[in-house]
């Protein structure tokens, strides 16, 4: 059985990280941190 990571990025932080990645004025470091945050976010549930 796979263990889940108890330290996951909150939905609010994931939303901000998404904004940073879409912002053309964001620096490489900001985008790197934002990408890391999104990688640790909970997977989005697909609607059926």
Contact map, one row per residue, 1 for C-alpha under 8 A:
111000000000000000000000000000000000000000000000
111100000000000000000000000000000000000000000000
111110000000000000000000000000000000000000000000
011111000000000000000000000000000000000000000000
001111110000000000000000000000000000000000000000
000111110000000000000000000000000000000000000000
000011111000000000000000000000000000000000000000
000011111100000000000000000000000000000111000000
000000111110110000000000000000000000110111000000
000000011111110000000000000000000000000011000000
000000001111111000000000000000000000000011000000
000000000111111100000000000000000000000000000000
000000001111111110000000000000000000100000000000
000000001111111111000000000000000100110010000000
000000000011111111100000000000000000000000000000
000000000001111111110000000000000000000000000000
000000000000111111111000000000100110110000000000
000000000000011111111100000000000100010000000000
000000000000001111111110000000000000000000000000
000000000000000111111110010001100100000000000000
000000000000000011111111010000100110000000000000
000000000000000001111111000000000000000000000000
000000000000000000111111110000000000000000000000
000000000000000000001111110000000000000000000000
000000000000000000000011111000000000000000000000
000000000000000000011011111101100000000000000000
000000000000000000000000111111100000000000000000
000000000000000000000000011111110000000000000000
000000000000000000000000001111111000000000000000
000000000000000000010000011111111100000000000000
000000000000000010011000011111111110000000000000
000000000000000000000000000111111111000000000000
000000000000000000000000000011111111100000000000
000000000000010011011000000001111111110000000000
000000000000000010001000000000111111111000000000
000000000000000000000000000000011111111100000000
000000001000110010000000000000001111111110000000
000000001000010011000000000000000111111110000000
000000000000000000000000000000000011111110000000
000000011000000000000000000000000001111111000000
000000011110010000000000000000000000111111100000
000000011110000000000000000000000000000111110000
000000000000000000000000000000000000000011111000
000000000000000000000000000000000000000001111100
000000000000000000000000000000000000000000111110
000000000000000000000000000000000000000000011111
000000000000000000000000000000000000000000001111
000000000000000000000000000000000000000000000111
